[in-house]
């Protein structure tokens, strides 16, 4: 059983990290001081330096907790082939939506502006691994003729991009009211578009899986030319 002293230390550390997360997300690294963090965490500034060597170390701790991509192996259960392969990608999209909350996005944007080298150095490998897992599972479903034969890496980036864009525009820039009550349906709709497209008709069964159907503007242009 932990001593009362270690329990108090843990409590102080958690308060400091929580306060720092909110401040770094609101004002960035440059706009946040250790004094601000101490005041918000309701601890002495000396306590902050006792727990963390400097502001940079505290900042890295915040990024690791909030931004660090989860181990890609955790995604595999959601992406395995099943009787309803589409549902697997819906579950993945839901996890991504939870991850891309406003605090995460603000930390990401501030880090990209203020600490781009730190961001790349610390998280690039995790991001690459994250996309490799998604692409590998998409490739399995392409080989099983469940998904169209499209570059699996780009397909994975497209799915992540749709969810990330929605979170950025609605959750960060404009507010969730932009969705007008459709928040609960957004992930399902985006995933359905990603899986089946937005065209109202089915492609002919004999059509090559790699052949792209004509877009509406191309159909109209063809009629004009004729």
C-alpha positions as CSV (number, residue, x, y, z in Angstrom):
1,X,0.0,0.0,0.0
2,X,1.5,3.4,-0.9
3,X,2.5,5.7,1.9
4,X,0.5,8.9,2.5
5,X,3.5,10.9,1.3
6,X,3.6,9.1,-2.1
7,X,-0.2,9.4,-2.4
8,X,0.1,13.2,-1.9
9,X,2.9,13.4,-4.4
10,X,0.9,11.5,-7.0
11,X,-2.1,13.8,-6.4
12,X,0.1,16.9,-6.9
13,X,1.6,15.4,-10.0
14,X,-1.8,14.7,-11.5
15,X,-3.1,18.2,-10.7
16,X,0.0,19.8,-12.3
17,X,-0.3,17.7,-15.5
18,X,-4.1,18.4,-15.7
19,X,-3.5,22.1,-15.2
20,X,-0.6,22.2,-17.7
21,X,-2.7,20.3,-20.3
22,X,-5.5,22.9,-20.1
23,X,-3.0,25.8,-20.2
24,X,-0.8,24.5,-23.0
25,X,-4.0,23.7,-25.1
26,X,-5.3,27.3,-24.5
27,X,-2.1,29.4,-24.7
28,X,0.6,27.1,-26.1
29,X,4.1,26.5,-24.8
30,X,5.3,30.1,-25.1
31,X,2.2,31.6,-23.5
32,X,2.2,29.3,-20.4
33,X,4.6,29.8,-17.5
34,X,5.3,27.4,-14.6
35,X,3.8,30.0,-12.3
36,X,0.5,29.8,-14.3
37,X,0.5,26.0,-14.0
38,X,1.2,26.2,-10.2
39,X,-1.6,28.7,-9.7
40,X,-4.1,26.6,-11.7
41,X,-3.0,23.4,-10.0
42,X,-3.1,25.1,-6.6
43,X,0.4,24.1,-5.7
44,X,3.6,26.0,-5.0
45,X,5.8,26.7,-8.0
46,X,8.6,24.9,-6.2
47,X,6.4,21.7,-6.3
48,X,6.2,22.0,-10.1
49,X,10.0,22.0,-10.3
50,X,10.3,19.2,-7.8
51,X,8.1,17.0,-10.0
52,X,9.5,18.1,-13.4
53,X,13.0,19.3,-14.2
54,X,11.7,22.2,-16.3
55,X,8.8,23.5,-18.4
56,X,9.9,21.5,-21.4
57,X,9.8,18.2,-19.5
58,X,6.3,19.0,-18.2
59,X,5.3,19.9,-21.8
60,X,6.5,16.6,-23.1
61,X,4.6,14.8,-20.4
62,X,1.4,16.5,-21.4
63,X,2.0,15.7,-25.1
64,X,2.8,12.0,-24.3
65,X,-0.4,11.6,-22.3
66,X,-2.8,13.5,-24.6
67,X,-1.3,13.2,-28.1
68,X,0.7,10.0,-28.0
69,X,-0.9,7.5,-30.4
70,X,-2.1,4.4,-28.8
71,X,-0.2,1.2,-29.7
72,X,-1.3,0.2,-33.2
73,X,-1.7,-3.4,-32.0
74,X,-4.8,-2.2,-30.1
75,X,-6.5,-1.4,-33.4
76,X,-6.3,-4.9,-34.7
77,X,-9.3,-6.3,-32.9
78,X,-11.4,-3.5,-34.5
79,X,-10.1,-4.2,-38.0
80,X,-10.2,-8.0,-38.2
81,X,-12.3,-9.5,-40.9
82,X,-15.8,-10.3,-39.6
83,X,-19.3,-11.0,-40.8
84,X,-19.8,-7.3,-41.0
85,X,-16.5,-5.8,-42.1
86,X,-18.0,-2.3,-42.4
87,X,-18.8,-2.3,-38.6
88,X,-15.1,-2.8,-37.9
89,X,-14.3,0.5,-39.6
90,X,-17.1,2.3,-37.9
91,X,-15.6,1.2,-34.5
92,X,-12.2,2.5,-35.6
93,X,-13.8,5.8,-36.7
94,X,-15.5,6.1,-33.3
95,X,-12.2,5.6,-31.5
96,X,-10.6,8.3,-33.7
97,X,-13.4,10.7,-33.1
98,X,-12.9,10.3,-29.3
99,X,-9.2,10.9,-29.7
100,X,-9.6,14.0,-31.8
101,X,-11.2,16.1,-29.0
102,X,-10.7,19.9,-28.9
103,X,-7.9,19.6,-26.3
104,X,-6.0,17.2,-28.5
105,X,-6.4,19.4,-31.6
106,X,-5.3,22.5,-29.8
107,X,-2.2,20.8,-28.4
108,X,-1.4,19.5,-31.9
109,X,-1.7,22.8,-33.6
110,X,0.3,24.7,-31.0
111,X,3.0,22.0,-31.1
112,X,3.1,22.1,-34.9
113,X,3.7,25.9,-34.7
114,X,6.0,26.1,-31.7
115,X,7.7,22.8,-31.5
116,X,7.6,21.1,-35.0
117,X,10.9,19.3,-34.6
118,X,9.8,17.8,-31.2
119,X,6.5,16.8,-32.7
120,X,8.1,15.0,-35.6
121,X,10.9,13.4,-33.6
122,X,8.6,12.1,-30.8
123,X,5.5,11.0,-32.7
124,X,6.5,10.3,-36.4
125,X,7.3,6.7,-35.8
126,X,4.0,6.1,-33.9
127,X,2.0,7.8,-36.7
128,X,3.7,5.8,-39.4
129,X,3.1,2.5,-37.5
130,X,-0.6,3.6,-36.9
131,X,-1.1,4.0,-40.6
132,X,0.7,0.8,-41.5
133,X,-1.7,-1.2,-39.3
134,X,-4.7,0.3,-40.9
135,X,-3.3,-0.2,-44.4
136,X,-2.4,-3.8,-43.7
137,X,-5.9,-4.6,-42.6
138,X,-7.4,-2.8,-45.6
139,X,-5.2,-4.8,-47.9
140,X,-6.5,-8.0,-46.4
141,X,-10.0,-6.9,-47.2
142,X,-9.0,-5.9,-50.7
143,X,-7.5,-9.3,-51.2
144,X,-10.8,-10.9,-50.0
145,X,-12.6,-8.7,-52.6
146,X,-14.6,-7.0,-49.9
147,X,-13.1,-3.6,-50.6
148,X,-12.2,-2.1,-54.0
149,X,-8.6,-2.4,-55.2
150,X,-7.4,1.1,-54.3
151,X,-4.1,2.0,-52.6
152,X,-4.7,0.8,-49.0
153,X,-2.4,3.5,-47.5
154,X,-4.4,6.3,-49.2
155,X,-7.6,4.6,-48.2
156,X,-6.5,4.6,-44.5
157,X,-5.5,8.3,-44.7
158,X,-8.8,9.1,-46.3
159,X,-10.8,7.6,-43.4
160,X,-8.7,9.3,-40.7
161,X,-8.8,12.5,-42.7
162,X,-12.6,12.6,-42.8
163,X,-12.9,12.2,-39.1
164,X,-10.1,14.6,-38.3
165,X,-11.5,17.3,-40.6
166,X,-14.9,17.0,-38.9
167,X,-13.4,17.4,-35.5
168,X,-11.3,20.4,-36.6
169,X,-14.1,22.3,-38.2
170,X,-17.0,21.4,-36.0
171,X,-15.3,20.7,-32.6
172,X,-12.6,23.3,-32.7
173,X,-13.4,26.1,-35.2
174,X,-17.2,26.4,-35.5
175,X,-18.5,24.5,-32.5
176,X,-20.5,21.3,-32.5
177,X,-23.7,23.3,-33.1
178,X,-22.7,23.3,-36.7
179,X,-23.8,19.7,-36.9
180,X,-27.3,20.7,-35.9
181,X,-28.0,17.7,-33.7
182,X,-26.4,15.2,-36.0
183,X,-23.3,14.6,-33.8
184,X,-24.3,11.0,-33.0
185,X,-24.7,10.2,-36.7
186,X,-21.6,11.8,-38.1
187,X,-19.2,8.9,-37.7
188,X,-21.6,6.4,-39.2
189,X,-22.3,8.7,-42.2
190,X,-18.6,9.4,-42.8
191,X,-17.7,5.8,-42.6
192,X,-20.6,4.8,-44.9
193,X,-19.4,7.3,-47.5
194,X,-15.9,6.0,-47.1
195,X,-17.0,2.4,-47.6
196,X,-19.7,2.9,-50.3
197,X,-19.2,6.3,-51.8
198,X,-21.7,9.0,-52.4
199,X,-23.1,8.0,-55.8
200,X,-26.8,7.1,-55.8
201,X,-26.4,4.2,-58.2
202,X,-24.6,0.9,-58.1
203,X,-21.7,0.3,-60.4
204,X,-22.4,-2.5,-62.9
205,X,-21.3,-5.9,-61.7
206,X,-19.1,-6.5,-64.7
207,X,-17.2,-3.2,-64.1
208,X,-13.6,-3.6,-63.3
209,X,-13.1,-2.9,-59.6
210,X,-10.3,-0.4,-60.4
211,X,-12.4,1.5,-63.0
212,X,-13.7,4.8,-61.7
213,X,-17.4,5.6,-62.4
214,X,-18.0,8.9,-64.2
215,X,-18.8,11.8,-62.0
216,X,-22.0,13.8,-62.6
217,X,-20.1,16.7,-64.2
218,X,-18.3,14.3,-66.6
219,X,-21.7,12.8,-67.6
220,X,-23.1,16.3,-68.4
221,X,-20.0,17.3,-70.3
222,X,-20.2,14.1,-72.4
223,X,-23.8,14.9,-73.3
224,X,-22.9,18.5,-74.4
225,X,-20.0,17.2,-76.6
226,X,-22.4,14.8,-78.3
